Amino acid sequence: MSECADDKSRIKTLNFNVGVLGHVDSGKTSLARALSSTASTAAFDKNPQSRERGITLDLGFSSFTVDLPDHLRDSGGQQPYDSLQFTLVDCPGHASLIRTIIGGAQIIDLMMLVVDVVKGVQTQTAECLLIGELTCPRMVVVLNKIDLLPPNKRQAAIEKMTKRMHKTLESTRFKECPVIAVAAKPGGPEALDSEEPQGVPELIQLLKKQTYLPQRDPAGDLLMAVDHCFSIRGQGTVMTGTILQGSLAVNDTVEIPALKVTKKIKSVQMFRKPVSGAMQGDRVGVCVTQFDPKLLERGVVCTPGSLRTLYAAVISVRKIGYFKGSLSTRAKFHITVGHETVMAKVSFFGLPPAVASEVTSDTEPTPTPPSSLQTPFTQDREYFYQDEYVRGQGEAGSGPDPEQWALLEFERPVTCPLFCLVIGSKLDADIHANACRLAFQGRLLQGFEDKNYTETALPNLRIYKTKHREGQVERVSDDYTVIGRNLFKKETNLQLFVGLKVTLSTGERGVIEGGFGQSGKFKVRIQGQKLHFPDCVPLAQRRKSHNDSEVKALCVSMCTRGEQQWQKRFFFFFFFLLFSSIYKLDC
């Protein structure tokens, strides 16, 4: 929402951000030009390199204003809007520029997916569709370049491609989105401008029907995503961007947290029109003085003191189904937060197993996959360390994925708000391969500001991991006591394990009473009922410890002779509470 500087007119305009996404050379910039009446300083490939290469290399912004649609006139009791301004965010289409595409898609209310009607869905078309699913609730598919189709076969080809698009979108959140055909630049980019675009008026009407009242709340701290920064002689430095939350006004003081500097707003413009202020959802240019534009290409501007710089963070995590690679702990991914992309090491963890795995004498014990409980992340709960992201446990992995989280350790600090969208990608993959590079997405739940977070913050994360050992029963002391060996070294302090539970495969349960002798043997007291041994007796013990050493599996089997000849084996499950040391383990 913006108000003109002339207070008498008090024109109230709803700004609606529309992303223009699609495969490279699908005609996105031509479509934005055909729709727009006002261009920003970064619109329509004004970058010299863009013109030289003939493709969009950066975000471009332009706008056009229409009468407010009837369905938006009832603004829920608020002062009604007078007009509707569409701000078009023209995103690059080349695979190597996906960082820019993700950043642009996070500031839009609706997406226009531009598809070359001759070539159909291409690699970046699918990638842009996936980004749209993560960032915005509505979409319009635009079949462009219909002028390239033979006139006698044009309608049939459009209908065929429309059906194909609906089929493609069946499994997405956009399965019922409208599809429209246009020719944004008949004759191609080099053609004269004398020929009128085809289908653009119909597209504008469709966009008006698809608009809704997005969240526009001026309250709260300011957060503005800055995408361009440049100087104007005699005026100062202009930072252009989209207000993600809060509001700003002339003479407000704002902070550039990445540089730890504050500046006073000298003036504000919206597409070359001076305004006294702006709020959430508006695209503005903010002029400040005594600031070198070379210091900030992209980033955020905020209310002083409202944002934190993070060295690591905990996020909720969901794997993107189209990503075919594995999500392994300690692997590095490109993490995109707003307009910023940084490498980070990822460690996955989830809820503890719902039930301990059953242990038998004939099979190796296997950890039960984490249970799926819809519970928020909290440091008061214990979590289960995972070597990789766990998929659904239904038939062929078709069930819903369990609730999971991840620790991100950034290679360089990032500045971002809590609960912002986080996207993990493998952007170093081959851009010519027909494969999805977006790996997972989630929300930032907790950040760590201390550079020494491994010592000050990570010990508060209660994450544990399983360890398996196998030893022997030395002998049965009486009907309620067994003596075991070959689990502990003779120098081990067995008092650390006293009172921990032990389960026999025959169902008896007991606890460790303490050591037996000086050689590492120990005594187990069975509770409630007498011992009844078969030929093979496994035990299972659980413990928690602060072990900082590498976790390895130990397996020992030995025949012993007591009152009778038995071969008895027992398994112990050790649960280690991993603090900062968990990230030093060679997992």
LUMVO-893354 format. One line per field, with one value per residue (C-alpha): x, y, z. Coordinates in steps of 0.1 Angstrom, whole numbers. Example, Ala and Ser with C-alpha at 12.3 -4.5 7.8 and 13.67 -1.06 7.14 Angstrom:
BEGIN
c1 = [123|137]
c2 = [-45|-11]
c3 = [78|71]
This chain:
BEGIN
c1 = [0|13|-1|9|28|-2|-23|-54|-58|-50|-49|-46|-30|-28|6|5|38|38|68|76|95|103|130|156|145|108|99|96|112|92|60|69|76|43|24|42|36|63|99|123|160|166|139|140|177|192|224|249|259|223|220|253|243|207|194|182|210|194|160|140|111|83|47|12|-19|-55|-89|-95|-114|-148|-139|-112|-133|-144|-111|-123|-134|-102|-102|-109|-82|-86|-65|-44|-8|9|47|63|94|112|135|164|158|193|202|233|213|190|202|187|155|150|156|131|104|104|89|59|22|15|36|33|50|60|62|74|43|65|90|68|81|119|144|142|104|102|126|107|75|90|103|68|53|76|71|36|0|-12|0|-10|6|13|19|40|51|19|28|53|26|11|-22|-42|-29|-25|-57|-52|-16|-27|-53|-29|-3|-29|-40|-3|2|-28|-15|19|3|-20|4|12|-6|-14|-34|-64|-45|-56|-36|-37|-20|-2|24|43|66|53|82|107|130|145|111|98|76|48|31|8|12|-15|-35|-21|-55|-70|-40|-44|-81|-70|-45|-71|-94|-65|-56|-65|-58|-24|-11|-3|4|23|29|61|98|108|123|131|148|172|180|197|218|231|240|224|246|234|208|226|224|192|184|155|136|105|92|87|72|65|66|89|86|108|131|130|163|171|199|220|228|254|275|265|256|225|211|183|158|160|132|111|98|76|82|95|66|75|56|57|59|53|44|46|43|53|82|101|134|148|174|200|231|268|267|288|265|294|292|257|246|219|208|183|174|156|146|178|186|158|179|207|238|239|268|245|208|183|156|126|133|114|130|119|105|120|155|171|202|206|205|235|246|278|272|274|246|239|215|194|178|161|185|215|230|258|274|266|273|240|234|200|181|146|123|134|123|87|96|130|137|131|164|166|194|193|191|211|193|181|171|134|128|118|81|62|47|35|55|75|112|123|156|138|133|157|163|177|209|205|231|208|173|147|119|84|80|49|49|78|84|50|41|46|81|87|91|128|151|186|215|231|266|273|307|301|276|241|216|180|148|134|108|121|120|152|160|189|203|231|239|273|255|257|233|229|217|179|178|163|189|166|171|151|132|122|118|145|136|166|198|232|249|280|310|320|286|301|311|284|252|255|259|222|210|200|208|219|231|229|259|259|281|280|295|290|273|300|276|243|250|215|179|179|215|238|275|286|319|336|316|337|375|389|397|360|342|312|295|285|263|247|209|206|180|188|163|167|152|131|114|131|142|168|194|231|240|277|311|322|359|386|385|355|329|295|265|229|200|168|136|102|108|133|156|146|173|171|202|209|201|205|205|198|211|205|228|236|271|293|317|337|354|345|315|322|303|318|309|323|310|324|314|316|309|290|266|256|270|254|263|249|251|238|235|238|224|243|226|251|241|260|270|294|313|286|299|334|324|333|297]
c2 = [0|35|70|99|128|150|144|159|131|103|77|43|17|-21|-33|-69|-86|-110|-131|-138|-172|-197|-214|-192|-177|-183|-146|-135|-101|-94|-103|-80|-52|-58|-56|-27|10|20|6|7|15|-23|-33|-50|-61|-27|-44|-41|-77|-88|-69|-83|-119|-115|-131|-118|-118|-101|-93|-67|-47|-29|-21|-12|0|-10|-3|-23|-55|-58|-88|-67|-37|-52|-50|-66|-35|-15|17|5|6|29|11|-21|-19|-50|-51|-76|-93|-105|-134|-149|-182|-196|-226|-209|-180|-201|-182|-150|-169|-182|-148|-131|-158|-152|-117|-125|-130|-148|-165|-163|-194|-186|-216|-216|-231|-248|-264|-270|-278|-276|-282|-247|-246|-275|-259|-226|-245|-262|-228|-214|-242|-233|-195|-185|-197|-190|-193|-185|-205|-183|-201|-176|-174|-186|-165|-192|-218|-222|-203|-233|-255|-228|-235|-272|-269|-245|-269|-298|-279|-267|-303|-313|-285|-295|-331|-319|-298|-326|-335|-300|-273|-256|-284|-262|-230|-212|-214|-186|-182|-150|-137|-111|-101|-113|-119|-123|-100|-84|-76|-41|-28|-19|-52|-54|-82|-109|-119|-93|-76|-110|-118|-86|-95|-129|-115|-92|-122|-141|-113|-116|-95|-106|-99|-62|-53|-21|-31|-47|-43|-33|-59|-50|-72|-51|-62|-32|-3|27|63|94|125|152|130|101|63|45|11|-6|-36|-51|-46|-80|-69|-37|-2|28|65|95|104|69|54|20|-5|-24|-53|-69|-38|-28|7|28|55|80|79|111|102|73|66|40|36|72|87|103|88|97|60|24|-8|-46|-58|-25|-21|11|30|44|72|76|98|91|55|37|16|-8|-20|-35|-53|-75|-79|-66|-34|-35|-16|-11|-40|-63|-88|-111|-124|-161|-186|-216|-224|-252|-255|-277|-298|-316|-332|-321|-352|-345|-345|-379|-376|-386|-361|-372|-357|-337|-331|-295|-278|-243|-227|-198|-174|-145|-130|-146|-180|-196|-230|-249|-283|-301|-325|-342|-353|-364|-376|-406|-441|-447|-482|-498|-524|-560|-580|-616|-641|-647|-612|-580|-552|-525|-490|-482|-452|-421|-417|-389|-365|-331|-313|-280|-280|-273|-277|-294|-326|-353|-360|-389|-383|-394|-404|-391|-378|-405|-410|-422|-458|-468|-491|-481|-451|-437|-427|-392|-384|-383|-350|-340|-311|-301|-281|-258|-246|-217|-212|-175|-157|-148|-121|-133|-133|-163|-184|-173|-198|-218|-237|-262|-270|-287|-259|-274|-302|-304|-277|-297|-328|-333|-334|-314|-294|-283|-308|-296|-267|-256|-228|-212|-220|-210|-192|-191|-157|-167|-174|-201|-217|-252|-246|-223|-233|-268|-285|-274|-295|-329|-351|-387|-416|-454|-477|-515|-540|-577|-597|-629|-641|-653|-673|-673|-664|-672|-672|-634|-625|-630|-620|-606|-597|-584|-552|-529|-525|-531|-494|-484|-466|-490|-466|-446|-476|-486|-486|-488|-512|-546|-567|-604|-619|-642|-612|-608|-572|-561|-535|-533|-535|-527|-542|-577|-580|-559|-571|-552|-579|-566|-579|-577|-581|-595|-580|-597|-633|-661|-667|-693|-696|-712|-721|-685|-654|-619|-589|-553|-523|-486|-460|-423|-410|-380|-400|-378|-407|-422|-444|-480|-513|-540|-577|-605|-641|-666|-700|-703|-730|-725|-749|-759|-755|-724|-702|-669|-636|-602|-570|-536|-505|-474|-441|-413|-378|-359|-323|-304|-336|-351|-330|-343|-379|-396|-408]
c3 = [0|-8|-4|-27|-13|-21|10|-7|-31|-6|-33|-17|-40|-34|-46|-59|-67|-97|-105|-141|-142|-169|-189|-206|-239|-232|-237|-200|-205|-236|-217|-189|-213|-231|-198|-181|-182|-158|-156|-127|-131|-134|-158|-192|-192|-189|-177|-205|-201|-204|-237|-250|-242|-251|-218|-184|-159|-129|-115|-134|-120|-138|-130|-144|-126|-132|-116|-84|-92|-76|-55|-38|-29|3|22|54|72|63|43|7|-19|-49|-75|-80|-90|-104|-98|-122|-109|-141|-130|-151|-167|-171|-149|-136|-121|-99|-68|-83|-93|-57|-42|-66|-60|-23|-27|-49|-43|-76|-102|-140|-154|-190|-213|-249|-266|-292|-268|-239|-204|-202|-174|-159|-164|-140|-116|-116|-110|-80|-67|-71|-51|-22|-23|-35|-33|-69|-104|-140|-169|-199|-232|-251|-288|-303|-334|-342|-347|-382|-383|-395|-367|-340|-320|-320|-308|-280|-268|-269|-249|-224|-218|-214|-188|-168|-168|-156|-128|-115|-87|-76|-56|-89|-104|-113|-123|-155|-187|-213|-247|-258|-282|-262|-291|-325|-348|-321|-302|-333|-348|-351|-323|-348|-344|-314|-288|-289|-259|-235|-227|-219|-197|-177|-171|-159|-136|-121|-114|-98|-73|-36|-5|6|42|44|80|88|124|137|128|93|71|35|9|-11|-46|-62|-49|-68|-64|-78|-80|-57|-40|-23|-25|-35|-22|-41|-28|-14|21|36|69|88|73|67|63|55|84|98|109|94|98|72|95|72|75|111|100|105|81|80|52|31|6|-6|-42|-57|-94|-97|-77|-44|-14|23|34|24|41|38|1|-15|-39|-31|-36|-4|-6|21|23|28|19|-8|-30|-38|-2|-7|-38|-22|14|39|56|90|121|141|164|151|131|141|123|126|124|126|128|134|108|102|71|43|14|-21|-37|-71|-57|-65|-44|-8|21|42|75|72|35|22|5|-9|16|3|27|10|-16|1|-7|14|17|50|65|74|102|104|135|144|172|193|182|193|206|210|185|195|200|192|193|156|142|145|164|141|152|148|125|143|151|134|160|150|177|176|181|216|234|263|243|233|196|176|156|119|94|67|61|67|41|48|60|40|11|-13|10|1|37|50|61|99|116|112|117|106|121|95|101|77|60|65|88|74|85|85|106|124|106|72|43|39|6|4|-31|-49|-73|-82|-100|-138|-152|-184|-165|-165|-127|-99|-79|-51|-23|8|23|57|82|104|140|160|153|170|170|190|168|193|191|192|228|240|221|208|242|248|219|234|205|210|188|192|197|196|215|221|249|270|301|325|347|366|402|415|403|401|392|362|358|325|309|277|276|297|300|334|338|330|359|362|386|356|345|378|377|339|326|310|290|283|251|272|286|320|329|353|361|365|401|398|390|398|405|388|353|339|348|360|379|366|390|375|388|395|384|383|354|328|302|268|249|238|259|245|268|258|278|272|285|280|282|273|251|228|209|175|177|164|167|188|185|208|212|237|251|289|314|346|363|328|294|276|247|257|239|249|231|247|231|242|237|236|244|218|224|203|198|176|148|152|148|115|107]
